[in-house]
Amino acid sequence: MATRGGEYQKDIHDRDYESPFLETRLGAAGLVSAAGRESETLSGRWSFAADWYDTCRRASWFAERARDSRGSLLPADWDWDAWEDMDVPSSWNLQRPELHYFEGSGVYTRTFRYARGREFERAFLRFEAVQYRCTVFLNGTCLGSHDGGSTPFCSEATAALREDNRLVVVAEARRKPERVPPENTDWFNYGGLYRDVLLMRTPSAFIRDWFIRLSPGSLDELRLDLEVWGAPGAAEGSARLRIPELGVDAIAPVSGGGCSLAVPANPELWSPERPRLYEVELSYGEDAVRDRIGFRDVRVEGEEILLNGKPIFLKGVCLHEDHVTLGKTTDEATIRAAIAHLKELHGNYLRLAHYPHDLRFARIADEEGVLLWEELPVYWAVDFANPRTYADAENQLAELVLRDRNRASVAIWSIGNENADSDERLAFMRGLARKARELDGSRPVSAACLVDNERLVISDRLAEELDIVGLNEYFGWYDPDFSKLPRLLENSAPGKPVVICEFGAGARSGTRGGALGLWTEEYQAELYARHLAAFDACPYIRGISPWILYDFRSPRRLNAFQAGFNRKGLIDADRSTRKLAFRVLAEYYAKRG
């Protein structure tokens, strides 16, 4: 084989080719708030190729080196213009049949024009989510890499921008044991740029992040925390907070890159019955942002969950971000349809499983008056002893909290689901619980905890670190002995509210045959009725979210009834056909009031 000196040899023999791209990590520390900020969409049609051998990064396709040092043409292995187009956002698995189970690297590229709008303008690329490792190149320069498939990240593009620009993005979607989630899950691994890509413009000094909520322990005072970025010495001055409907117009001195401000106010409190939102305006120097925000208080006292000081029972259901035609990509109509189904159930709460969903979900839930449980994908057999895995999980948590902590609908941060108890897991999860409270002390923290199946008692050391104990149980399904459930509930005394965040049974839509037949709608409906009666007898259960609203893809589910789907949905994967258990749950929630 002919080679072109050492460089060509390096391209094909370098096992450590990825390391240079990982030197600049994109994460929560660089996340710029997009709320109410000027931005331009870069979504649309991109050129795309499945890069099975990850050659774009191995051989530096992004540098567009078409000639050697003498000016002679080189036989390049890439040709942006000859590639097929791919929609951004979309899940590549559903765009072409040959990509259905593809989990490697996909290369996306497009051009765009940029005209500077103001002197000393700064520009940031914002990706709402890319599965899983994303490496960003602009005009041949690597802007950095990001890990985590469901949270937003930004990269400053100011120095690399030109009038005409080439953006190359490598999305790598492999399942690996050190990732979060690890290689073994119970959902489909959709890949690609499946959420929006934006170009955001700011002044040289600007509002990087801000958090406004009720002051702790108060219903008539608001607290604002603000962080600004700017050149040395530029992050000083004053910020102005305006909420016209509340008569708030306050100035806060900014020093050292930030400020904290408390202002008296008497907002109408947000609730599912009256989801009141206020226009909030914030300015600093030449920068200004605005958002529609609700104010409410969520906390735990004893075994109660309190909303605005009053006990509330969370009447919910779990939901995966999985759609039979859209995959993990979603849109406003799809989100509103899911909320409409929740309201048809007479519910007030959704558990968004098992990873952060699209940011529009919380915004629409704010408007619709739906409480949300938002979750981190610390799922099953995570590599709890690996410091890099913890750093990945903590960064994903921080990106989620920074993205959604101004959303009134978000009631609970969940730091994980169904992990075996071990010293390493306890330290890992304790760190996440503390990080969640450091970033946002205004919401309870939860996780799905474990059961001692020998003594039939809720028994998990992690529960001591949580405000709300989450419990997944499948008595009558994975454990056929349903009689264990009432004994478990009677034996347990958690001293905290418990949310039954999963229970249920599989049923193939249209499969009928009596209440004793597994996979039938009758069996699922009867098991729901038995569970709900048992929950009613337990005083510390303060919410339930059965598994799950819709059937969803899962490659591990391969019997004749499932055929590649988890069939525990109350509604078929078509998101229309209701099963018998849907009515059972709707009648129960209607009676609970």
N, C-alpha and C positions, 0 to 999 in steps of 0.2 A: 504494500500500500504506500503510495506516495504521500509525503507529508510536507508541510510548509514550515519546517524548522520546529523549534521547541514549543511555539505557541499552539500549533495544531496538536502536537502531542499532548500538551496540557489540557486542551479541550476534551479529549477523549479519555484521559487517564486520571484526571483529578477527581478523587473521591470526595474531597472537601470543597467542591465547587460552590456550595451554598453559603459557606461561612461569611464571605464578604457582604452578602446581602442581608445578613442577620446582625451586622454590627450596629445598624441604626434600627432600633425597635420602635415601631409606632404603637402607641398605647394611650392609656387614660391620661397620662401626664401631658399629652399634646392634643387632647380632644377639645375642640372649639365649639361652643354652643351654637347650634343652628337656629334656635328659636327666634323668629322675627328678624332674621338677618338676610341681607341681600345675597342671593345666590343664583347661579345659573345651572340648569340641569345638563349633565353630560350623558344622561341616559338616552337610549335610542338604539340604532343599529350600529354594531361594532363588527369589525372583522374578527374571526375566531378560528382557532385550530386546536384540536386535541393534541397536546404535546406529550405523547406517550413516554418518551425518554427524557423529558425535561431539558430538551436541547436549547431552548431559548436562554435559560440561565447558564447552562454549561458552556455554550459557545457564544454567548453575548450577542444574540440576535438584536437585542434592544439598542446596541451601539450602531446598528445599520452600517456595518463596515462592508462596503461593496467593492473596494479597491485596495490593493496592497500599497506599500510605501513607494513603489515606482509608478503608481497610477494604473496598473493593470487590473482589469476586471477579475473579481473572484467568483467562483461558483457557489453563490449563497444558497442555503437550504431553506430560506424563508422568502415569502413573497406576499406582503400584506394585502396587496390589491387583488391577488388571485384567490384569497381565502373566501370561504362562504361567510355570509353575515349571520350574526346572532343577536337576538334582542337582549338589551340590558335595560331593566333587570329581567332575568329569567333563570330558571333552573335548567342547566344544560341537559339534564337527564331526559327531559320531555321535549326537547327541541329536535332531536334526531334519534332514530331507533338504535343506532350503533353506540350511542352515548348513555343508554338507559342505566347501565351499572358502572359507568366510567367513574373512577375515583382518583385519577392521576392529576397532572398539571394541564390546565387549559390556558392558552394565551389569547388575550383580548387586546385589540388595538384600535385606535381611532385618532383622527386629527381634529383640531379645533383652533379657532382664531381667538386671540386675546388682545384687547385694546385697554390700556391702563385708563382707569376712570378718574383718578385723582393723583396728585403728587404724593410720593411716599406710600402709595397703596401697597398693602400686603394681600396675598392670595393663598388660599388653602384648598386642597382637594379633600373632600369628605366622602367616605364610603360608608353607607349605612350598614352593610354587612357583606362579607365575602367568605365563602367556605373553602378552606379553613385557614391555610397560610397564604397570605397575599403579599406579593412583592410588586412595588410600583416604580415604574421608570418613566421619566419625563425628559424628552429630547436627549435620550441616551444616558441620563443621570439617574442613578438609583436613589429614590427618595426614602426607601426603607421597607421593612417587612412587618407584617402584623399577624399574630396568631389569635385564633378564636373565630368561630363561624357565625356568630349571631349578634355581635355588638359593633357599634360604629367606631371609626377611627379617622384621624386627619393627618395630613402631611402638608407642611408649608411648601408651596411651590414657587414662591416669589422669585428666587434667584435663578431658577431654571426656566422660567417662562419666556417665550418669545412671541412675536406677532403670530407666527404660524407654528403649531405645536403638534408633536407626536407623543401620544400617551400609550404606553404598553403596560398591561397588567397581567401578571401570572397568578392564577388562582390554583392552589394545590389542595385537593380534597381527600387525601389519604386518611384512613382510620389508623391511629397508632396508639399503643398502650399508654404512652406518656402524655397524651393529649386530653383535653377536657371538652367533650366527653371522650372516653377511651375507645378502643376499637370495637367493643361489644355493646350494642345498644338495642333497643326495641323499636327503632323507627328507621326510616329510609334516609340514606346519606345523600341528600341532594347537594350538588356542587355548583360553583360558579359565582358570578356577580349577580346575585339574585335579589338585591335591593338597590336603591338609587345611588347614583354617583353625582356629586355636586362640586361646583367651583364657587367658593365663597370669597368675597372681597371685604377687607376691613381697612380702616385707617392704620397708621403706623402704631398708634396706641389704641387699644380696644378692649372691650369686655370679653374675656376668655370664658368665664363661667359665672353663673349666679343662681342663688337658691333662696326662695322666699316662701315662708310658711308661717303659721301661728307660732308665737313664742312658746317655749315649753311651759305647760301648766296654765296657759292663758288663752282665753277666747276673745280678748279685746285688744291684743297687741300683735303686730307682725314683726318678724325678724328677717332681715336681708343680709346675706353673705355674698360678697362680690370679689372676684379676682380679675385683675386687668393685666394685660401684657403690653409691653412697649420697649423702646430703646432705653438704655440706662438713663435714669432720671426722668423719663417720660411717664412712668407709672406713678405719677403723683398728681394731685389735683382734687377734684370733687366729682361725685356722682349724684345724679338727681333721680329720685324715685317718684313716679306719679301714678296714682290710681284714682282717676277723676270721680268715679261713682262713689268712692269712699271718702272723698275730700282729702286724700293724701297727696302732699307735695312736699317732699323732704330732701334735704341736701346732706350728703355724707362725705366727710373728708377721706380721700384715698391716700394711703401712705404705705410704702413698702410693697406695693403691688396688690393691695386689697383693702377692704373695709368691712365692718359689720355694723348694722344699723337696726335699732328697734324703734318702731313708730306706733302710736296708738291708732286703733281702727276698730270698727265694729261691723265686720262683714256678716252677711247672711251666710250661715255655714252650709257647705256643700253636703249633700246626702243623696242616696239613690232616689228618694222621693222628690227632691228639689235640687238638681245638680247645678247650682248657681256658680257662674264663672264671671270673673272681672277682667277688664282690660288693664294690664299692667305695663307701664312704660318705664324704661330705664335708659339713661343716657350718661355718657362719660366722654368729655371732649367732643370730638367729631363723630363718635360712635353712638348708635342708638339701637335698642332692641325692644321688642314688645311681645307679649304673649297673653293668652286667655287662661287664667288660673283660678282654681277654686281653693277655698280654705276650709279645713276640717281637722278634727283631732281624732286620731286612732291610737288606742292604747289598751293595755291589759291590766285588769285588777282582779286578783285571785283567779277564779276560773271563768271570768267573763272577758269578752272582747267588747270594748266600749267605742262607739262612734259618737263623737260630740257629747260625751258623758253619759250616753244611754246604751244599755246592752243591745247587742245585735247578734242575730243568728245568720251565719253565712250560708245562703241557699244557692248552691252553685253546681258546676260541672267542670270537668277538665276539658282542655282543648289543645290539640296539636296543630301546628302551623303546616298542615299537609292538605293539599287539594288535588283532586284526581286529574285536573288538567293544568293547574298552575304550579304544582309541586309546593316548594317552600316559599315561592313568591306569592304575594297577595296584593289586594287592592282594596279601596274603600268599600266597594259594594260587597265584597266577600266578608270583610270585617263586620259591616252593619248587618249582614244576613245572619252571622253567628250570634250577634247580640240580640237580634230579633227572635232567634230560637231560644235563647236563654230567657227572654221575657215571656215567651209562650209557655215556658216551664214555670213561670212565676218566680224566677230566680233573681238574685241581686249580686252575684259574684261569679267570677271565672278564675279557674287556676290555669294559667298559661304554661303548659308543660312542653318540654322539660328544659327549656332554653329561652332566652329573651326573644319575644316576638317583635314584629315590625313596630317601629315607634308610633305609627298611626293608630295602633290599637289602643294605647293608653289615652291618646288625644280624643279619639271617638268615644271611649268609655267615659272620659270626663264629661262630654256632652250628654251622653245617654244615661248617666247615673248608674254605672256598673263598677263594683269593686273588683280589684285584680290582685291575684297572687302572682308575682313575677319571680322566675326561678333561674338559678344558675345550673348548667349541665354537669354538675359534680354527681355523676350517675354511675351506679354499680361499682365495678372494680377499678376505681381510679388509682393511679400510682401515688399513693399518699406519702410515701417516703421520699419522693423525688422533689427537691427544691424548685426545679424548673417547672414542674407540673403545678406546684402551689403558686408560683409567680404568675403563671398563665391564668389560673383560676381567679386569683386576686385581681388581676388586671381586667378580666372579663366582668367581675363583680363591680369594679370601679366604673367601667364604661357604662354598664347598665344603670347604676345608681346616678351617675352624673347626667345620663340621658333623661331619666324619668323622675327624678326626685321632685320636680315642680308639678307633677301630675297628681291631682286630688284622688283620682281613681285608684292609684297604686296604694294598696293597704298593707301588704305584707311582702317583705323580701325573703325568699327561700334560698338557702345556700346549698341545697342538694337533695338527693333522692336515693333511698334504698342502698345504703353503704354498710358493709359489715363492720361491726364495732372492733376497733383495735386502737392501740396507743397512737399509732401514726395517723389514723383517721381522726381521732379525737383532737390531736394537736392541729391538724390541717383545718378541720371544721371550726374549731375554736378561733383560729386566726381569721377565718372568713367572717364569723359572727362579729368579732370585734371590729373588723374593717368596715362592715356594713354600718355599725353604730357610729364609727368615727366619721363616715361620710354623711350619715343621715340618722340622727337620733330620734326622729319623729315617727318612726314606724316600727312595729314589731318584726322580729326575725324568727323564721321558722325553718324546718326541714322535715322530710319524711323520716321518722324514727323506726326503731326495731322493736320486735316482740320476742319475749322469752317463750318459746313454744312448749317448753317442758312445764314451766310453772304457770303458763297462761297469764302473763302480766306484761304491761308495757315496761320495757327495761332497756334503756339506752343511755349511756353516760352523756351523750350529746344533749339530752333533754335539759340538763342543768344549764347549758349555754344559751338556751332558746327562750323566747317569750311565749311562743305557741308551739305545742307539740303536734307535729303532723303524723298521721298514722295511715299507712296503706295496709289493707287487709282484704283477703280473698277467700274467706270461709264460705264454703258451699261451691267453690270453684277449684282453685289449686289445692286447697285443703277441703276435701268433701264434707268434713264433719262440721256442719254449721253450728252445732251446739257449743262449740268452743268460743264463739263470739260473745254471747252474753256472759259466759264465765270470765273471759278476758276483761270485759268492761267492768264487771263487778269486782274483780281482783285488783284492779289498777286504781291508784290514787295519785294522779300526776301532780295535783296542786296547781295546775295551770290549765288554761283552755286547751282542748284537743280539737283539731279539725281532722275529720276522716277525709284525707285528701285522695284516697282511691278505694273503691270496692266495685264489684260488678261481675259480669259473666259474658262470655262470647255468645253471639247469636247471628247466624247468617240471615240477612233480611229475606223474608218470605219462607224461611224454614219453619214449618209448623209440625206439631206432633205430640202435644201434651206436655204438662209441666215437669215431667221427670226426664225428658229427653235432652241431653246436652246439645248445645248449638241451636236449640229451638228458641223462638221468640217467647214461647210460654215459659220455658225454664228461666230465661233471663228476667222476665217480668215478675215471676213468683219469687225469685231470689231477691230482687229489689224490695218487694213488699216485706219480706222477712227481715232484711237489714234495717229498713226504715223503722219498723216496729221496735227492734232492739235499740236503735239509736235514741228513740223517744224516751226510753227508760233510763238513760244515762245522763246525769245532770251536767257533767263537765264537757260533753260534746257540744261545741259552739259553732259548728259548721260542718258541711259535707260537700264533697265534690266528686261524685262517682266517675268512674273511668268508662266511657269518655263520651263526648258529644257526637263525634263522627267517627266512623270506621276510617282507618288510615293505613298507608303502606308500611309493611314490615317484612323484610326478606327472611326473617327467622320463622315466620308463620306459614307453614307449608302443608297443612293437612287439607283435605278436600273442601272443608267448610271455609277455611281462611284464604287459601290460594294467594298468599303474598300480602294479606291484609290482617291487621288486628281488628277483629270483628266485635269488640266490646262496645261499639258505639250505640247510642240511643237512636241515631239516624245513620242510614247507609252512607257509603262513601260518595254517593251522588249528592249528598247534602240536602236531600229532599224527602226521601222515603223514611217515615218514622216507624220505629218498631214498637211493640206493645209496651215495653218498659218506659217509653217516653211519656205515655199517659199516666202510668203509675207514679212517676216522679212529679209530673205536673200537678196531679191531684193532691199529693202530699205537700208540696210547697204552697199550694193555694190554701190549704187548711192551716199551715203554720203561720200564715199572715205576715 
